[in-house]
Amino acid sequence: MPVPNVRHSEVDVLIIGAGPAGLMCANALANARVNVRIIDKRAVKVATGQADGISPRTIEVFQSYGLGERLLRESCEVHLAAFYNPNSTGGIETNKVFRLNGVEVALHQGAIESIFLDSMKELGVEVERSTIPTSIELSTDENELTDPSSHPVRVALQRLDLPEGESKEEIVHAKFVLGADGAHSWVRKTFDISMDGEQSDFIWGVLDMVPETDFPDVRNKSLIHSNYGSCLVVPREADRVRIYMQLADEDVINPETGRVDKDKMGPEQLLKVAQKSLHPYRFIPTNGISWWTLYIIGQRVASKFSIKDRVFIAGDACHTHSPKAGQGMNASMNDAHNLAWKIALVLRGWADMSLLSTYESERRKYAQELIAFDKMYSTLFSGKPMTEQNRDGVSHEQFLKAFQMFGGFTSGIGVHYSPSVVVNDSNQELASGLVIGQRFPPQKFIRAADACPIEIQDLLPSDSRFKLLVFAGKFGDPAQQARVESMVKDMQRPECFLNRYAMPGKSSTDSRFDVFTVSQGRKDDIQFMQFPAFLRPHWSKVLIDDIDVTGSFGGNGYSRYGIGPQGALVVVRPDGYVGAIASLDNVEELDTYFASFMKTSS
């Protein structure tokens, strides 16, 4: 029988693995009009279970891609956290209920993946299932590696679902490859990237169900320390609840292999453990257990996240940790969010290849911080509670303090990127409330043209463009107006970044920059047409720091952002993070910022 010819193809980006990280990246690249393919060995997507918690920052990221409305519609919102400790009668009692650092939502991984899959399909990208990589080779030619138009990565793919006689192999020549293929990553292992860290001694079980219960905080995130072990209750969509519970080694470890043995502990036994920890409250499944699993907490970070800035790994492929803080899927998707815009800018010829090195420097540092936090948090969560009989146990105050102290970290809102070519930490004093290297925070302003209240984050979509926010101060003041007009003249210099990196013959939507103006003052005193034309490229792009007509929204934006009456220039990166700040009198600092990584049009 003749051997079928092996097909060869080219692609800008090949993504291996269609979990949350891979799908986030594929969707972001498809939105950026990048030629992307994504493969997965599974014949079908995840249907139930797996990860389920979405942090406040990740919700913002979904919204930046136009996916937030569906996410919020299908998920369960979580606003409060309740803490339980042992009581004197052998049960548990609540000690504290307080608001989370931003709204979290819960939705099972299959539904989250469906949001991406539907969005990608509209953009012409679908997951190629039942497909695995069998080999990968990266060129050693430096000229090829540094040329963004080359295809230095050769990947052999095999289809698992084709009948005999049909060609099952394909050779893909890719400019970039992303390994988003999970904790046992084939890509990571093939390139011999080590996972640094350790496996903890804590074993946990998880189950999903719709309960009949008298537990008063069943619709809140509930963190429980009992005399029978620790437990975490998380509300889910459609009346479901997820319960994480601590297990004893002898109940689940195979003594011969030292590994978790699912044959020793099934859903019925897990339910009994949970019910014991939640005593005296009743937890009875109304229609059985819909999903369950066991795991040992592993806390590891890959020694590197990229190979020659051509092959990258993301998500569980480069960091693993406990799910208690709800960071696994969130960290994975934010890895992809960080990487996608950088690849898109390089492929468009907008940015130098050196920009790609900031993926590892930013996300690996974050992963290391996450592991350090996770070790501390898991130890506190899994530790025995302090009681009269156990004075060395974990006190309620210890646990609560840790939960509150790291609220900004677990919410994703406090993630901070260190100085780099895309994070210039000069001039922080000009906008003390906008931390350079952190995400640009939400705030409502009033649109000057029609007094409509606008959430400023809605003006910062993930569209591969940098946003220049001109905080013009009190434009009605003659001295400030003169400063603003002088700044506009500086912006119109041929060597200014806006002109140096302009896209001749392209529409405004194809520009590298989007300019907005935010003025102090009252709507009654300001007309948007009074601003120089440069500051009002469209009627919708002039905002006022005032309260809306109902008196319910807006106001105090300058104060919250720590910006004085003399204003400031703020650069927001395509991923929503503050990249640089400059005074209105020093536009040249932004010229220098963009010159460090941006390329002129060819």
Backbone torsions as a table, in degrees:
resi	resn	phi	psi	omega
1	MET	NA	129.9	-179.5
2	PRO	-65.2	144.6	177.7
3	VAL	-80.6	125.1	179.8
4	PRO	-59.7	145.3	177.4
5	ASN	-66.2	141.1	177.3
6	VAL	-84.7	127.3	-178.5
7	ARG	-80.4	140.1	174.3
8	HIS	-112.6	143.2	179.4
9	SER	-146.4	164.9	176.8
10	GLU	-123.2	148.3	178.8
11	VAL	-152.5	151.7	176.9
12	ASP	-70.3	-50.6	-177.5
13	VAL	-134.9	127.5	173.0
14	LEU	-109.3	124.9	179.2
15	ILE	-108.5	126.9	180.0
16	ILE	-106.3	110.5	-178.4
17	GLY	112.2	121.8	-176.1
18	ALA	-113.1	43.9	168.5
19	GLY	-86.5	-166.8	-177.3
20	PRO	-56.7	-41.8	-179.3
21	ALA	-65.6	-48.2	-179.6
22	GLY	-62.6	-41.4	-179.3
23	LEU	-70.1	-39.9	176.0
24	MET	-57.7	-45.3	-178.6
25	CYS	-67.4	-44.3	-179.8
26	ALA	-61.7	-42.0	179.9
27	ASN	-66.2	-42.8	179.7
28	ALA	-63.6	-43.0	-180.0
29	LEU	-68.9	-37.5	176.6
30	ALA	-63.1	-40.1	176.1
31	ASN	-61.8	-31.8	179.7
32	ALA	-86.0	8.1	178.6
33	ARG	62.4	34.7	175.9
34	VAL	-89.8	141.7	176.5
35	ASN	-74.9	102.5	-173.3
36	VAL	-128.1	143.3	171.4
37	ARG	-125.6	148.3	179.0
38	ILE	-135.4	130.3	-178.1
39	ILE	-119.4	158.5	176.6
40	ASP	-153.5	141.9	-178.1
41	LYS	-73.5	-22.9	-178.5
42	ARG	-73.1	142.0	179.8
43	ALA	-74.8	-28.2	-179.4
44	VAL	-136.3	161.1	179.5
45	LYS	-76.4	168.6	175.6
46	VAL	-60.8	134.8	-178.9
47	ALA	-100.3	-42.2	-177.6
48	THR	-141.9	172.5	171.5
49	GLY	66.0	-150.0	-176.5
50	GLN	63.4	-151.9	-177.1
51	ALA	-69.4	157.7	-176.6
52	ASP	-151.2	-9.7	-174.6
53	GLY	-98.5	131.6	178.2
54	ILE	-116.2	121.9	-176.6
55	SER	-78.6	164.1	178.5
56	PRO	-55.1	-41.5	-179.7
57	ARG	-66.5	-39.4	-180.0
58	THR	-67.3	-32.8	173.6
59	ILE	-59.7	-44.0	178.0
60	GLU	-60.0	-39.7	179.5
61	VAL	-64.2	-44.3	175.8
62	PHE	-56.9	-43.9	-179.4
63	GLN	-63.7	-33.1	-179.3
64	SER	-68.7	-19.4	175.5
65	TYR	-101.0	6.5	-179.3
66	GLY	78.9	19.1	-176.2
67	LEU	-110.4	0.2	-174.4
68	GLY	-67.6	-38.1	-177.2
69	GLU	-61.0	-44.9	179.3
70	ARG	-67.4	-41.0	178.9
71	LEU	-57.4	-48.2	-178.1
72	LEU	-68.1	-33.5	-179.3
73	ARG	-67.9	-38.1	-173.8
74	GLU	-91.3	-16.0	-171.9
75	SER	-98.2	178.1	175.1
76	CYS	-106.9	125.2	178.4
77	GLU	-80.5	141.0	179.4
78	VAL	-124.4	117.9	-176.0
79	HIS	-109.9	-27.4	-171.9
80	LEU	-121.7	151.9	172.5
81	ALA	-120.3	132.3	178.9
82	ALA	-115.1	141.4	-178.7
83	PHE	-117.7	130.5	-179.7
84	TYR	-121.2	142.2	176.7
85	ASN	-130.9	165.0	177.3
86	PRO	-62.5	147.2	173.7
87	ASN	-112.0	-179.5	-173.1
88	SER	-73.7	-12.6	-177.1
89	THR	-100.8	7.5	177.8
90	GLY	94.2	-2.8	177.8
91	GLY	-102.7	-149.5	178.5
92	ILE	-129.8	157.1	176.2
93	GLU	-145.9	151.7	-178.6
94	THR	-79.5	139.1	178.2
95	ASN	-108.2	-26.7	-172.3
96	LYS	-161.7	137.3	170.8
97	VAL	-130.2	127.7	178.6
98	PHE	-147.3	166.8	-177.3
99	ARG	-74.1	141.1	175.9
100	LEU	-72.9	163.6	178.9
101	ASN	-80.9	71.6	-175.0
102	GLY	101.7	156.7	-178.9
103	VAL	-74.8	129.7	170.9
104	GLU	-101.8	159.3	173.0
105	VAL	-131.2	155.5	178.8
106	ALA	-126.0	131.8	179.7
107	LEU	-159.9	136.1	-174.4
108	HIS	-66.1	153.9	-171.0
109	GLN	-58.3	-36.0	-179.9
110	GLY	-60.2	-41.1	179.1
111	ALA	-69.4	-37.4	177.6
112	ILE	-64.1	-43.9	177.9
113	GLU	-62.7	-35.7	179.4
114	SER	-62.7	-34.5	177.5
115	ILE	-60.6	-45.5	177.7
116	PHE	-66.6	-45.2	-176.3
117	LEU	-59.6	-41.9	180.0
118	ASP	-68.2	-40.0	177.9
119	SER	-64.2	-44.2	180.0
120	MET	-63.6	-39.2	-178.7
121	LYS	-60.5	-39.5	177.7
122	GLU	-64.6	-24.4	-179.9
123	LEU	-95.9	4.9	175.5
124	GLY	86.2	18.6	-179.7
125	VAL	-121.7	129.3	176.7
126	GLU	-132.6	153.4	179.5
127	VAL	-70.8	131.5	174.9
128	GLU	-90.5	100.8	-172.3
129	ARG	-88.1	170.7	-177.4
130	SER	52.2	40.4	-177.8
131	THR	-132.1	131.2	-179.3
132	ILE	-127.6	152.0	171.1
133	PRO	-84.1	142.1	178.2
134	THR	-114.0	-20.6	174.2
135	SER	-158.0	155.1	177.2
136	ILE	-145.3	134.4	-179.9
137	GLU	-131.7	136.8	177.9
138	LEU	-114.2	128.7	-179.2
139	SER	-57.9	148.9	175.4
140	THR	-103.8	2.4	179.9
141	ASP	-77.6	112.7	-176.6
142	GLU	-60.3	-37.6	178.6
143	ASN	-61.4	-39.6	179.4
144	GLU	-71.0	-40.4	-178.3
145	LEU	-66.4	-31.2	-177.5
146	THR	-93.5	-1.4	177.7
147	ASP	-96.5	108.8	-175.6
148	PRO	-65.0	-14.1	179.3
149	SER	-89.2	-6.8	-178.0
150	SER	-82.8	166.8	178.8
151	HIS	-120.5	76.4	-171.7
152	PRO	-83.7	-2.1	-178.0
153	VAL	-108.9	124.2	-179.4
154	ARG	-112.0	118.7	-177.2
155	VAL	-122.3	126.6	174.3
156	ALA	-91.9	127.2	179.4
157	LEU	-112.5	150.9	176.8
158	GLN	-132.0	129.5	174.4
159	ARG	-84.9	134.9	-176.8
160	LEU	-98.5	-6.8	-171.0
161	ASP	-116.1	13.9	-179.5
162	LEU	-96.4	145.3	179.7
163	PRO	-70.9	161.4	177.7
164	GLU	-57.8	142.7	179.2
165	GLY	99.9	-24.7	176.7
166	GLU	-91.7	147.3	-179.2
167	SER	-68.7	119.2	-179.0
168	LYS	-97.0	-7.8	-174.7
169	GLU	-107.5	150.4	175.4
170	GLU	-147.4	140.8	174.4
171	ILE	-105.5	118.1	-179.8
172	VAL	-104.7	128.2	175.0
173	HIS	-103.7	112.6	-172.3
174	ALA	-116.1	148.8	171.7
175	LYS	-75.3	-40.4	179.0
176	PHE	-140.4	150.2	176.0
177	VAL	-129.3	136.8	173.5
178	LEU	-116.4	122.8	172.9
179	GLY	-92.4	102.7	176.7
180	ALA	-116.4	47.1	-168.0
181	ASP	-107.1	32.9	165.9
182	GLY	83.9	-179.4	-174.4
183	ALA	-61.9	-27.5	178.9
184	HIS	-101.1	35.2	-171.8
185	SER	-44.3	121.8	174.5
186	TRP	-66.9	-39.6	-179.6
187	VAL	-63.0	-46.6	-179.4
188	ARG	-61.7	-45.7	-178.4
189	LYS	-67.1	-37.3	-178.7
190	THR	-63.2	-35.4	178.8
191	PHE	-93.4	9.8	173.7
192	ASP	56.4	43.4	176.0
193	ILE	-89.2	124.3	-177.4
194	SER	-80.2	155.6	171.9
195	MET	-107.6	114.2	-174.8
196	ASP	-96.3	130.2	-179.6
197	GLY	147.3	-152.2	-174.9
198	GLU	-152.7	166.1	174.3
199	GLN	-100.0	130.3	-177.5
200	SER	-78.1	176.8	179.3
201	ASP	-95.5	5.2	-174.3
202	PHE	-94.3	129.5	179.8
203	ILE	-115.9	132.9	-176.9
204	TRP	-130.8	151.2	172.5
205	GLY	-115.3	156.3	-179.7
206	VAL	-136.4	139.4	172.3
207	LEU	-145.5	148.5	177.1
208	ASP	-113.7	139.1	177.6
209	MET	-164.2	166.9	168.1
210	VAL	-102.7	110.4	-171.3
211	PRO	-95.0	152.4	160.2
212	GLU	-97.0	120.6	-170.0
213	THR	-153.1	155.6	171.5
214	ASP	-112.0	15.7	179.0
215	PHE	-71.1	119.0	-170.9
216	PRO	-68.6	-21.8	-178.5
217	ASP	-108.8	32.3	-177.7
218	VAL	-64.0	-23.4	179.4
219	ARG	-103.3	15.7	173.3
220	ASN	-120.1	158.8	171.0
221	LYS	-69.3	120.7	-174.0
222	SER	-121.9	122.6	-178.4
223	LEU	-108.2	117.5	-166.9
224	ILE	-121.4	124.5	168.2
225	HIS	-107.3	118.9	177.2
226	SER	-125.9	171.3	177.4
227	ASN	-71.4	-8.5	-177.8
228	TYR	-111.1	12.0	179.6
229	GLY	123.6	169.5	-178.9
230	SER	-94.4	157.6	-174.2
231	CYS	-153.1	144.7	176.0
232	LEU	-128.3	125.4	179.0
233	VAL	-110.9	126.2	-178.9
234	VAL	-125.4	122.5	177.2
235	PRO	-68.1	149.6	-178.0
236	ARG	-132.1	177.2	179.3
237	GLU	-66.0	157.3	173.6
238	ALA	53.6	44.1	176.0
239	ASP	68.9	4.4	179.4
240	ARG	-74.0	161.0	175.3
241	VAL	-137.9	141.2	172.0
242	ARG	-109.1	136.2	177.7
243	ILE	-123.0	123.9	170.8
244	TYR	-100.2	135.5	-179.3
245	MET	-139.0	143.6	178.6
246	GLN	-78.1	140.6	-177.5
247	LEU	-121.6	154.8	176.0
248	ALA	-85.9	144.4	-177.4
249	ASP	-53.2	-46.2	-173.7
250	GLU	-65.0	-19.0	-178.5
251	ASP	-79.0	-24.4	-170.2
252	VAL	-132.9	-12.2	-176.5
253	ILE	-93.1	131.3	173.1
254	ASN	-77.5	116.2	-174.9
255	PRO	-62.7	-23.6	-178.7
256	GLU	-79.7	-37.1	-176.7
257	THR	-101.8	-21.6	-175.3
258	GLY	73.9	10.5	-178.7
259	ARG	-106.3	161.1	175.2
260	VAL	-64.4	131.6	-178.8
261	ASP	-116.2	106.4	-177.4
262	LYS	-67.0	-16.6	178.2
263	ASP	-72.8	-19.0	-178.8
264	LYS	-87.9	-16.1	-175.9
265	MET	-147.4	111.5	-180.0
266	GLY	-107.9	-173.9	-176.4
267	PRO	-62.7	-34.0	-179.8
268	GLU	-65.7	-42.3	178.4
269	GLN	-67.5	-38.7	177.5
270	LEU	-60.8	-41.9	179.9
271	LEU	-60.9	-40.1	179.6
272	LYS	-64.8	-39.0	177.4
273	VAL	-62.4	-44.4	-179.7
274	ALA	-63.8	-44.4	-179.1
275	GLN	-62.2	-35.6	178.5
276	LYS	-67.5	-41.6	-180.0
277	SER	-68.5	-28.6	-176.1
278	LEU	-93.8	1.1	178.7
279	HIS	-55.0	134.4	17.8
280	PRO	-97.0	10.9	-175.5
281	TYR	-81.6	149.3	-176.2
282	ARG	-91.4	131.8	174.5
283	PHE	-134.8	103.4	-177.1
284	ILE	-126.3	123.3	178.5
285	PRO	-63.4	135.5	179.2
286	THR	-86.6	-26.1	179.9
287	ASN	-144.0	39.5	175.8
288	GLY	84.2	-179.2	178.5
289	ILE	-93.6	120.5	-175.5
290	SER	-83.1	-23.4	179.5
291	TRP	-165.4	147.1	177.4
292	TRP	-155.9	159.6	175.9
293	THR	-162.7	170.0	174.8
294	LEU	-127.1	151.4	176.4
295	TYR	-159.3	154.5	169.3
296	ILE	-104.9	135.9	-178.3
297	ILE	-70.2	120.5	171.9
298	GLY	-111.3	133.1	-176.2
299	GLN	-123.0	94.6	-173.6
300	ARG	-140.3	152.0	176.3
301	VAL	-130.4	137.3	178.6
302	ALA	-64.5	146.4	-178.8
303	SER	-66.7	-24.4	172.8
304	LYS	-154.5	154.7	-176.5
305	PHE	-105.2	-3.5	-179.5
306	SER	-151.4	157.6	174.1
307	ILE	-121.5	110.6	179.0
308	LYS	56.8	24.6	-178.2
309	ASP	53.3	31.0	176.0
310	ARG	-121.7	-34.4	176.3
311	VAL	-118.0	128.1	-177.5
312	PHE	-123.1	157.0	170.0
313	ILE	-125.5	150.3	-176.7
314	ALA	-146.5	159.5	176.0
315	GLY	71.0	-143.9	-178.7
316	ASP	-60.9	-18.3	177.2
317	ALA	-64.7	-22.6	-177.2
318	CYS	-126.5	-3.1	173.1
319	HIS	-159.1	135.0	177.3
320	THR	-130.1	144.9	-175.8
321	HIS	-164.5	177.3	-177.2
322	SER	-73.2	155.9	178.1
323	PRO	-88.4	1.0	-173.4
324	LYS	-61.0	-37.1	-179.6
325	ALA	-87.3	1.0	175.8
326	GLY	69.0	32.0	-173.8
327	GLN	-104.4	-12.2	-174.0
328	GLY	-57.4	-62.7	-179.0
329	MET	-68.0	-36.0	179.2
330	ASN	-63.6	-47.0	178.3
331	ALA	-61.1	-40.5	-178.4
332	SER	-62.8	-48.3	-178.2
333	MET	-68.2	-33.2	179.0
334	ASN	-76.1	-25.0	167.5
335	ASP	-56.5	-51.8	-176.8
336	ALA	-63.8	-40.0	178.7
337	HIS	-61.6	-37.9	179.3
338	ASN	-69.0	-38.0	-174.2
339	LEU	-80.9	-37.9	-168.2
340	ALA	-59.9	-46.2	-176.6
341	TRP	-67.6	-29.9	-179.7
342	LYS	-70.3	-43.3	175.6
343	ILE	-62.1	-43.2	-178.2
344	ALA	-60.5	-43.4	-179.2
345	LEU	-66.4	-39.0	177.8
346	VAL	-65.3	-44.2	-179.0
347	LEU	-65.3	-32.8	177.9
348	ARG	-76.1	-9.6	-175.9
349	GLY	81.3	14.1	-179.3
350	TRP	-84.4	-28.2	-173.6
351	ALA	-131.8	153.6	178.2
352	ASP	-73.5	154.7	178.3
353	MET	-57.2	-26.7	-178.1
354	SER	-61.8	-22.7	178.0
355	LEU	-57.5	-33.3	-174.3
356	LEU	-66.5	-23.1	179.7
357	SER	-66.9	-20.8	-179.7
358	THR	-72.9	-14.7	174.9
359	TYR	-61.8	-51.2	-179.3
360	GLU	-67.7	-43.6	-176.6
361	SER	-64.2	-34.0	-179.6
362	GLU	-82.7	-48.5	-171.7
363	ARG	-82.3	-29.4	177.3
364	ARG	-71.0	-39.5	176.2
365	LYS	-60.2	-44.3	177.7
366	TYR	-60.7	-43.5	-179.1
367	ALA	-62.1	-39.5	177.9
368	GLN	-64.2	-41.2	177.1
369	GLU	-64.4	-38.3	179.3
370	LEU	-63.9	-43.0	179.9
371	ILE	-64.6	-42.6	178.6
372	ALA	-60.6	-43.9	177.1
373	PHE	-63.9	-43.0	-175.4
374	ASP	-64.2	-37.0	178.0
375	LYS	-62.1	-46.7	179.7
376	MET	-64.8	-46.3	-175.6
377	TYR	-67.0	-43.2	-179.7
378	SER	-65.0	-37.6	178.2
379	THR	-64.0	-44.3	177.4
380	LEU	-64.2	-43.3	-176.5
381	PHE	-68.3	-40.1	-175.3
382	SER	-85.3	-13.0	-177.3
383	GLY	-71.5	156.2	176.8
384	LYS	-67.5	140.3	179.7
385	PRO	-71.1	153.7	176.0
386	MET	-72.9	127.8	177.4
387	THR	-137.9	178.5	176.7
388	GLU	-59.8	-35.4	-178.6
389	GLN	-84.1	-20.4	-176.6
390	ASN	-129.2	81.0	-175.6
391	ARG	-73.4	-14.5	179.6
392	ASP	-92.6	4.4	-178.0
393	GLY	-74.0	-179.5	-179.3
394	VAL	-80.3	123.5	179.6
395	SER	-82.0	156.1	176.6
396	HIS	-59.3	-38.9	-177.7
397	GLU	-65.7	-39.7	177.6
398	GLN	-58.8	-49.0	-175.5
399	PHE	-67.0	-44.0	-178.6
400	LEU	-64.6	-40.6	179.8
401	LYS	-62.5	-43.3	179.1
402	ALA	-64.2	-42.1	-179.2
403	PHE	-61.4	-44.1	-178.5
404	GLN	-73.8	-40.3	-177.3
405	MET	-61.1	-38.3	-175.8
406	PHE	-101.4	19.4	-179.5
407	GLY	-59.7	-40.6	178.8
408	GLY	-65.3	-32.0	179.9
409	PHE	-73.9	-48.8	-176.8
410	THR	-69.1	-27.8	177.9
411	SER	-76.8	-14.7	-176.0
412	GLY	85.4	-12.1	-175.5
413	ILE	-71.4	-30.6	-176.7
414	GLY	-92.0	5.7	178.6
415	VAL	-60.0	130.7	-173.3
416	HIS	-129.5	124.8	178.7
417	TYR	-95.8	136.6	-177.1
418	SER	-74.8	164.5	179.2
419	PRO	-55.5	140.5	-179.3
420	SER	-162.9	-169.6	177.4
421	VAL	-64.3	-23.1	179.3
422	VAL	-111.1	8.8	173.0
423	VAL	-134.9	102.5	177.1
424	ASN	-105.6	110.2	-171.7
425	ASP	-89.1	17.9	174.1
426	SER	-72.7	155.9	171.4
427	ASN	66.1	28.1	178.3
428	GLN	-58.7	-30.4	-177.0
429	GLU	-65.1	-17.7	-179.9
430	LEU	-74.5	-20.7	179.0
431	ALA	-151.6	75.2	-171.5
432	SER	-64.0	-21.6	179.5
433	GLY	-90.0	-3.2	175.9
434	LEU	-110.8	92.9	-173.9
435	VAL	-72.9	119.7	180.0
436	ILE	-64.8	125.5	-176.1
437	GLY	99.6	-6.2	174.3
438	GLN	-110.3	166.6	-178.3
439	ARG	-67.9	147.7	179.4
440	PHE	-71.5	121.5	-172.5
441	PRO	-77.7	156.1	-179.2
442	PRO	-71.7	154.4	175.6
443	GLN	-170.8	138.4	177.6
444	LYS	-90.9	134.4	173.8
445	PHE	-124.4	175.3	178.6
446	ILE	-109.9	131.2	178.1
447	ARG	-73.7	129.6	-173.0
448	ALA	-64.5	-34.7	-173.2
449	ALA	-70.1	-35.4	-172.7
450	ASP	-138.6	8.7	177.8
451	ALA	63.7	19.8	178.7
452	CYS	-77.7	132.2	176.6
453	PRO	-69.6	133.2	-175.2
454	ILE	-128.8	128.8	169.6
455	GLU	-80.1	119.8	-171.5
456	ILE	-64.0	-28.7	177.2
457	GLN	-63.4	-25.1	177.7
458	ASP	-68.1	-16.4	178.8
459	LEU	-93.5	4.9	-176.5
460	LEU	-120.4	57.6	-178.9
461	PRO	-67.5	159.7	176.1
462	SER	-83.0	80.9	-174.5
463	ASP	-121.6	21.6	177.2
464	SER	73.9	3.3	-179.8
465	ARG	-102.9	147.2	169.9
466	PHE	-81.3	141.7	178.2
467	LYS	-105.4	129.8	174.7
468	LEU	-106.2	112.4	179.1
469	LEU	-100.3	114.9	180.0
470	VAL	-96.5	101.9	174.5
471	PHE	-84.3	100.1	-167.9
472	ALA	-82.3	-2.6	-178.2
473	GLY	68.7	-153.0	179.6
474	LYS	-85.0	90.5	-173.9
475	PHE	-65.2	-22.7	178.9
476	GLY	-71.6	-16.9	178.3
477	ASP	-78.6	126.5	-175.0
478	PRO	-56.7	-41.1	-179.7
479	ALA	-65.4	-41.6	179.3
480	GLN	-69.2	-36.8	177.6
481	GLN	-61.2	-39.1	178.2
482	ALA	-65.0	-39.1	178.0
483	ARG	-63.1	-43.0	-179.5
484	VAL	-64.8	-43.0	-178.8
485	GLU	-66.7	-34.7	175.0
486	SER	-66.2	-40.3	176.8
487	MET	-61.2	-41.2	179.5
488	VAL	-61.9	-40.4	177.2
489	LYS	-61.4	-40.4	177.3
490	ASP	-62.6	-38.9	179.9
491	MET	-66.6	-22.9	-177.6
492	GLN	-90.3	0.6	174.4
493	ARG	-61.5	142.6	177.8
494	PRO	-58.0	-33.6	-177.7
495	GLU	-85.1	-4.9	176.4
496	CYS	-63.8	145.8	-175.1
497	PHE	-54.6	-34.7	-178.7
498	LEU	-63.8	-32.7	179.7
499	ASN	-93.4	-36.4	-179.5
500	ARG	-61.9	-36.4	-178.0
501	TYR	-108.6	26.0	178.2
502	ALA	-68.3	160.1	-179.8
503	MET	-112.2	90.8	-176.7
504	PRO	-57.7	134.3	177.4
505	GLY	76.7	2.5	-179.0
506	LYS	-99.3	154.3	176.6
507	SER	-74.5	168.8	-179.2
508	SER	-62.4	-28.8	180.0
509	THR	-71.6	-16.8	177.6
510	ASP	-97.8	4.9	179.1
511	SER	-70.4	157.7	176.7
512	ARG	-82.1	-13.7	-173.4
513	PHE	-131.0	150.2	173.4
514	ASP	-130.2	125.3	-172.3
515	VAL	-107.8	131.8	175.7
516	PHE	-128.4	150.7	176.9
517	THR	-118.3	134.8	176.8
518	VAL	-126.1	117.1	-175.7
519	SER	-111.0	150.1	168.2
520	GLN	-80.3	159.6	177.1
521	GLY	125.6	-175.4	179.3
522	ARG	-107.9	146.5	-179.4
523	LYS	-57.2	-36.7	-177.7
524	ASP	-63.4	-22.4	-174.9
525	ASP	-102.8	-2.4	-172.4
526	ILE	-126.9	130.8	171.0
527	GLN	-113.7	132.9	-172.8
528	PHE	-65.1	-23.6	-178.9
529	MET	-72.2	-12.8	-179.8
530	GLN	-76.7	-12.9	178.4
531	PHE	-80.2	150.0	175.2
532	PRO	-54.9	148.6	-175.6
533	ALA	-56.1	-34.9	179.6
534	PHE	-58.3	-34.0	-176.4
535	LEU	-86.4	-3.2	178.3
536	ARG	-134.8	63.8	-179.9
537	PRO	-61.0	-20.0	174.8
538	HIS	-150.5	150.7	-176.1
539	TRP	-59.5	-23.1	-175.7
540	SER	-84.5	-2.1	-169.3
541	LYS	-107.3	20.0	173.6
542	VAL	-118.9	121.6	-177.1
543	LEU	-118.4	157.1	179.0
544	ILE	-126.6	139.2	178.5
545	ASP	-83.5	74.7	-176.8
546	ASP	-137.4	170.1	179.1
547	ILE	-90.2	143.3	-178.9
548	ASP	-69.9	173.5	-172.6
549	VAL	-64.9	-21.5	178.9
550	THR	-86.1	-10.9	-177.0
551	GLY	76.1	13.9	-174.3
552	SER	-101.0	-28.0	-172.4
553	PHE	-128.3	151.6	171.9
554	GLY	87.4	179.7	-178.7
555	GLY	90.2	150.5	175.0
556	ASN	66.4	19.9	178.6
557	GLY	-66.1	-45.1	177.9
558	TYR	-59.2	-42.5	-179.7
559	SER	-64.3	-44.9	-179.1
560	ARG	-63.9	-38.2	-179.2
561	TYR	-82.7	-4.3	178.3
562	GLY	69.6	31.2	-178.3
563	ILE	-103.6	130.2	-179.1
564	GLY	-83.2	179.1	-177.4
565	PRO	-65.1	-16.2	178.9
566	GLN	-83.9	-3.6	172.9
567	GLY	78.1	-172.1	-179.6
568	ALA	-169.6	158.1	172.3
569	LEU	-105.6	127.0	-176.8
570	VAL	-124.0	125.2	176.3
571	VAL	-98.5	125.0	175.9
572	VAL	-110.5	125.8	-178.5
573	ARG	-68.0	164.9	178.6
574	PRO	-59.7	-20.7	178.5
575	ASP	-93.5	8.0	174.8
576	GLY	90.0	7.4	179.9
577	TYR	-97.7	144.5	178.3
578	VAL	-70.4	121.0	-176.7
579	GLY	-99.3	-33.3	-176.9
580	ALA	-163.4	154.9	176.4
581	ILE	-135.5	139.9	177.1
582	ALA	-143.0	161.0	175.2
583	SER	-80.9	161.1	178.1
584	LEU	-63.3	-21.6	-177.9
585	ASP	-88.4	-1.7	-172.4
586	ASN	-137.3	61.0	178.1
587	VAL	-60.8	-27.9	-177.1
588	GLU	-58.8	-27.5	178.2
589	GLU	-64.2	-34.0	177.1
590	LEU	-75.2	-31.6	173.2
591	ASP	-57.5	-45.3	-179.4
592	THR	-65.9	-40.5	179.6
593	TYR	-58.2	-52.5	-176.8
594	PHE	-71.0	-30.6	179.5
595	ALA	-65.5	-18.4	-177.3
596	SER	-74.1	-16.4	-179.8
597	PHE	-145.1	-16.1	-173.3
598	MET	-90.8	147.6	179.9
599	LYS	-110.7	147.7	176.7
600	THR	-75.6	159.7	179.8
601	SER	-68.6	138.2	-179.4
602	SER	-83.0	NA	NA
